[in-house]
Amino acid sequence: MFPASKTGLAPGPPRGATRPVLDDFYPSPKVLKFAAQFNITFPDSLRLMPGQKLDDFPIRLSICSRHVFSYYHLGFLNALEHPLTDKTLYFYAEEQQSKPLWCYVQASMADGSKAVVRHTSERFVRAALFRALNAAGYDSCGRRLDGTAGQIRGTIRIGVTQPKAILKVKFDRLIEYLSKLVAGAVPRLAGARKPVP
């Protein structure tokens, strides 16, 4: 039995819904079939990296050894199919073939930040993440910088919990912090297998 919606927008799951993946999110059968075919999972599969210092760096880094749909696209993937569902799935199929590593940086609205501040914080943290990946010997897509075999595969997601506060952190200090977290994440992502669609 499906629970009633917590948003109050609907009394329960839409017709044809299978199971809730996240609160109030029910992927359509088409999306579930696509996810199984391309070995893409949902954001509830992300796991926080240990050793994070939220007081000093208001971000949360999570990883998964599989590719993960972005929180931003869940509205296009639920059981009440959106006109952009097919386009979104096509985008993910292309990404699956071209990028071993997916990186998301997504800012929260919890501190009341305006859109320009959130977007600036996302760019700021994303640039630091890519520098941290470079320091570990990988490009932003998880490929080795020296051209040798071996890559990291899966998903890294950073949630920016306080966009205003993170913009006050010195860039070099943020790179140093993320480099330590990425160094811990690399062994967990290096063994991930390439999916066979």
SULZI-V763179 format. One record per backbone hydrogen bond with DSSP energy under -1.0 kcal/mol. NH is the residue of the N-H (numbers start at 1). CO is the residue of the C=O. If there is no record, write none. Layout:
{{NH | CO} {NH | CO}}
This chain:
{{17 | 14} {21 | 25} {25 | 22} {28 | 77} {32 | 28} {33 | 29} {34 | 30} {35 | 31} {36 | 32} {37 | 33} {38 | 34} {40 | 35} {41 | 67} {45 | 42} {46 | 43} {47 | 63} {49 | 61} {57 | 53} {59 | 57} {60 | 159} {62 | 157} {63 | 47} {64 | 155} {69 | 41} {73 | 70} {74 | 71} {76 | 73} {77 | 74} {79 | 26} {81 | 79} {85 | 82} {88 | 84} {89 | 85} {90 | 86} {91 | 87} {92 | 88} {93 | 89} {94 | 90} {95 | 91} {96 | 92} {97 | 93} {98 | 94} {99 | 95} {101 | 141} {102 | 154} {104 | 156} {106 | 158} {108 | 160} {112 | 109} {118 | 114} {119 | 115} {120 | 116} {121 | 117} {122 | 118} {123 | 119} {124 | 120} {125 | 121} {126 | 122} {127 | 123} {128 | 124} {129 | 125} {130 | 126} {131 | 127} {132 | 128} {133 | 129} {134 | 130} {135 | 131} {136 | 132} {137 | 134} {138 | 133} {139 | 143} {142 | 139} {145 | 137} {147 | 144} {152 | 142} {153 | 189} {154 | 100} {155 | 64} {156 | 102} {157 | 62} {158 | 104} {159 | 60} {160 | 106} {161 | 58} {162 | 58} {166 | 162} {167 | 163} {168 | 165} {169 | 166} {174 | 170} {175 | 171} {176 | 172} {177 | 173} {178 | 174} {179 | 175} {180 | 176} {181 | 177} {182 | 178} {183 | 179} {184 | 180} {185 | 181} {186 | 182} {189 | 185} {190 | 186} {192 | 189}}
